[in-house]
Amino acid sequence: MNSTELTTEPNWLEQRRRRGASLTESLPLPDQKAKGWEFTDLSGLDLDAYEASGAEAAVSGGEGATVVSLADAVSTHGELLEERLGSLVAAEDPFVARNEAGWRDGVLVHVPAGVRVEEPIRIELPLDAAGAAVEWRTLIVLEEGAEAEVWEHWSSPSDEVDAILNSVVELSVGQAATLRYVNTQDLSERAWIFATQRAQVERDGRLDWTALGFGSGRGKVRMETNLAGPGSEARVTGGYAGGPGQHLDYDTTQEHAAPNTNSDLAFRGVLAGGSTAVWRGMIKVDPGAQQTDAFQESRNLLLSPEAHADAIPGLEILADDVRCTHAAAIAQIDKEQLFYLTSRGIDTADAKSLIIEGFLESLVERLAAGPVRDEISSRLEQRLAEIL
């Protein structure tokens, strides 16, 4: 999908860009004293060293839906963009504000009411230019009763690409609609990633959200799910695998804003060498959101003494008829399991691989059987081969 230069913009978009630019000037980058950033150091980030750059994504699938570049959608779907773009994320954030002011590239996926998109919609975004700062935007809107699957993949051709990807993703799931969204990134390990992602699920809607993080050297991915309508549900599955020198940071929120809602979140991380990771998760139950059922867990497997992980679950409950639970664990490879396998003739390297694969199997099993599950399983195997 070729990017289109926005030469003439409607008044609403010009106003938003000016506001984003103003906020960018006034909002400093967070330091490690800022809430949520205690474990991710941005002192080495020099934004002035990177040049604003366009991006060209390859898009396939989507029969029955509108799948178009955001630049083109400004003229072809202006009313929809004016209403929906930026409706789920707050601009009062240094990374969102920068994106608001500077985005030129992105994708709109719009599925009309009652339409079921049979084939997955795939978005492939390369970050391939050294010194580039790419502002990327994704807007996915499913109207009432619609159903679709969207796979978005961000990658670099090599680990030598020093660049920045600053993305904003908005997922709007209408009443009784079903969205399966898979977001994977295998960026250069010299690249920075900043992703602000927020989903809103209306009455009786369902979101199945999968995130995989293999690349990037530093940055932060924020994933927020708002269960806005009664009977809505969300299942969020995340996995990451870090190699030497990498720092992976995931910040998740499950907000229950209506009664009779359900959320289930599980993350698994595998860390090799001196890699580090942090997962911070929050379950928020708003006043009146009775009969909430929410679960979150994070489990990390450390493959070397130098690897380090922090897992920080949290609860904020303002209703009294709820069931909310969380779990977190950080461990190294079990010596007894390793001894059991090697004592039966399996060499140490293969035994370690079997233990790690077993650790990640529960992650794969959360996904529905089919091509997506098979592909994610394959990508996990490839990544493990890289870091082991």
N, C-alpha and C positions, 0 to 999 in steps of 0.2 A: 504494500500500500504506500504509494508515494505521498510524501508530505506536501502540503500546499501552503504557500506563503499567504499570510493573512494581510492583504493590502488595505482593504476597507472593512472596518469592523463596526458592528452596530453599537449604539450608544451604551447599552447595558454592559457590553463586554469591555469597552473602553474605560468605563467607570470602575469596573472591577480590576482592571489592570493597574489603573492609577492608584487605587486603594492598596492593591498588593505591593506595588512599588514603594508606597509610603510606609507600609508596615515593615517591609524588608529593611528600610533604612532605620526604623525605630526599634526593631526587635533584635537583640543580640543573639548570637548562637548560644545554646545552653552550655554551661560548664558543669563540672562534676558536683557542684553544690545544688544544681537544679533537680527537682524531683523527677525520678525516672532515668536520670542520666548519670547516676553515681558510679556506674561501672563502665561507662563508655566515654573515653577521653577524645575530645575534638580539638585539642590544642594544636595538633599537627595538620589541621585542615586549613588551607589557604585558598579560599574561594576565588580570590583574584588571580590565582595561577591557572585557572581553567577558563576556557572560552565558550560562551554560549553556542550550542551547536544543535542542528536539526537531527532527526532520526528517521530512518525508513524501515517500517515494519512490514513483514509478510503476513497476510491474513488469508485464511481459507475457511470454507464452510459458511453456514449461516443461511441456507435456503429457508425462506419464510420469515426471516428477520431482516432488519436494517443493520448492516455492518458497514460503517463508513468512517473515514478519517474525521477527527474533530474539526480540523480546518475546513473541510468541505461541509460538515454538518452545520457550521455557523450560518451558512446561507441556505442549505436545504432543509434543515430541521431547527431553525432558529428559536421557535417558540418552546420546543422541548428542551433545548439547551439552556435557554434563559430560566426556565422553571427548575430544571434538575441539576445542572452543573453547579457544583459548590453547595448543594442543598444539604449534604451529609457531613461535610468537613468544615471546620471553622478556620477562617483565614488568619485568625490571630495566633499564628504559629510561624516561626521563622522559615521553616521549610515549605509549608503550605503557601505562605505569602509569596515566597520566591517563585513557586510554581504558578500561582495566580497571575503574577506579573509577567512571567516569561514563557509560558508554554506555547509551543507552536505545533506540537505533534501529539497524537493520541488517537484513540479509537472510541467510537460510539457503537454500542450494541443495544438495539431496541427491539424487543419482541412484543408484538401486539397481543391484546387480550385473547386468551384461548388458543394461541398458536403453540404447537410443540415442534421445536427444532430437532430434527432427527439426528443429524450429524454434529459432532462437536465443532465449535468455532475455535480456530487456533490463531493465536497472535504471537508472532516470533519477532522480538525486538533485539537487534544486535547493538552492543556498546563496543564499537570497534575503532574509535579514533582517539589516540592519545591526546591528553590535554583538553578533552571535550567535557562540557557540562550540559547534560541533556535533561530538559524538563519534560516529563512524560505524564500523560493524563489518560485514564481509562474510566469511561462511564458506561455502566451496564444497567439497563432498565428493563425489567420484566413486568408487564401489565398483568391484570387479574387473570388467574388460571393459566398463565403461560408456563412453558418449561423449556429449559436450555442448559447446555453444558459449554463452558468457556474455559479454554486452556491458554494461559498467558505465560510465555517463557522469555526471560531476559538472559542474554549470554554474551560472552566475549570470545573472539577467535583464539586468544592466547592469554597467558597470565602476565604478559608484559604491558597490557593496556592500562595506563594510569589515567583514570577518568572518573566522572561523577554521574550517577544516575539519581535524580530526585523525582520521585513519582508520587502521584495521587490517584488512588483507585476508589471509586464509589460504586457500590452494589445496591441497587434498589429492587427489592423483591416484593411484588404486589400481592394482593389478597389471593390465597390459595395457589400461588405460583411456586415453582420449584427451580432453583438455580444450583447447579454444580459448578463451582469455580475452582480452578487449579492454577496456582501461581508458583512457578518455579524459577529460581535464579541460579545461574552458573557463571557469574561474572568473573572477570580477572581478579586475582587475589591481590592486585595492587589498586583496585578500584574502590571507591566509596559508594555505599548505597544508602539512600534515605527513602523510605516508603511510608506513606500515610494512607492507610486503607480503612474504610468504614462501610459497613453493611447495615441496611435497615430492612427488617422483615415484617410485613404487615400480617393482618389476621389470617391464620391458618396457612401461612406461607412456610416454605422450608428452604433452608440454605445448607448446602454441604460444601464446605470450604477446606481446601487442602493447600498447604504451603510447604515448599521445600527450599532450603537454603544451603547451597554448596560453595558458592563463590563469594567474592568481595573480601577486602582486607579489613574494613572497619565501616561502621555506620549503625543504622537502627531501622528496624521494621516494626511499625505499629499497626496492630490489627484489632479493630473494634467492631463488635456486633451488637446491634440494638434490636431487641425483640420488642417491636413497637405495638403489635396487635395480639389480641387474645388468641391462644392456640398456635402461635408461631413457634418454630423450633429451629435450632442451628446446631450443626455438628462441625467442629473445627479440628482438623488434624494437621499437625506440623512435624517436620523432621529436618534436622540439619546435621552436617558432617564437616568438621573443621580440620584443616591441616596446619602444619607449623606456621606460626605468625598470624593466623587469622583470628579475628574477634567477631563473633556473631551475637547479635542482640535482638531479641524478640520481646515485644511488649504487647500483651493481649488484654482485651476487656470484653466481658460478657455482660451487657446491660439488659436487665429485665424491666421493661417499662410498662408491661401489661400483665394481667392475671393469666394463669394457666399456660405458662410458657416453659420451654425446655431448652437447655443448652448443655452440650457435652464437648469438652475440649481436652485434647491429649497431644502432648509434644514429646518427641524422643530426640536425643542428641548423642552423637558419637564424636569424641574429640581426641585427636592424635597429636603427637609432638607437643609443642608448647602452645597449642591453640586454646582459646578461652571463649566462653559463651555465658550469656545471661538471659534468663527468661523471667519476666515479671508478669504475673497474671492477676487480674482482678475480676471478681464476680460482684456486680452491683445490682441490688434489688431495690427498685424505687418504691415509694409509698403507694400502697394499693395493689402492688403486683403480687397478690396472694397466689398460693399454690404454684409457686415457682419451683422448678426442679433443675438444679444446676450442678455441674461437676467439672472439675479441672484437675489436670495432673501434668507434671513434668518429670521426666526421668532421663538422666544423663549417664553415659558409660564412658569412663576415662581410660584411654588406651596407653597412657604413659604417666609417670609421676609428675611431669611438667605441665600436663593439661589441667585446666581449672574450669569449673562451672559454678554459677550462682543460680539458684532457683528460689523465687520469691512469690509465693501465692498469697492472695489477699481476699478478704470478704468485706463488703459494705452492705449491710442488710437493714432495710427500713420497712420491712413487713414482717408479720409474725407467723404466717402459715406457709412456711417454705421448707425446702430440703436442699441444702447447699453443702457440698463437700469438696475437699481438695487434698492433693497428695503431691509430694515431691521427694525425689531420691537421687543421690549422686553416688556412684560406685565405680570400682575398677572391675576388670574381668575376674570372675570368681576362680580362685586357685583350685578349688575342689573340682569344679566343672572341667577346668583345663587338665587336671591330673586324670580325671575319669576318661577323657577322650584320648589323651596321649598314651595312657596305659593300655588302650585297645588298638594301638598301632597307627593312630592318626598323628602325623607330624604336628609340631607346635603351631606353625603358621596356619595350616588348615583348621586346626582345632580352634584357634582364635577366631578365624573367619566364621566358623559354624556358630560359635557363641554370639558373635556380633549379629549375624543374620537372624538368629533366634530372638535376640533383643529387639530387632527392628520388625520382626514378623507381626507382632501385635499391632504395629502401626499400619502395615499393609492390609491386615485383615479388617481394619475399620473401613476400608474403601469397598465400594460395590464391585463385584466380579465383572470383568470386562476389559476392554482395551486400555482404559485409563489406569486401572489397577496394575495391569501387566507392565505398562510403560514406566510407572513410578517404581515398581519393583526392580525393573531393569536399570533405571537410573541410580537407584540406591546401590545396587551391586557394582556398577561402574565406579561410583564415587568411593566406595569402600576399597576397591582395588587401587585407586589413586593414592589414598592416604595411608594404607597399610604398608 
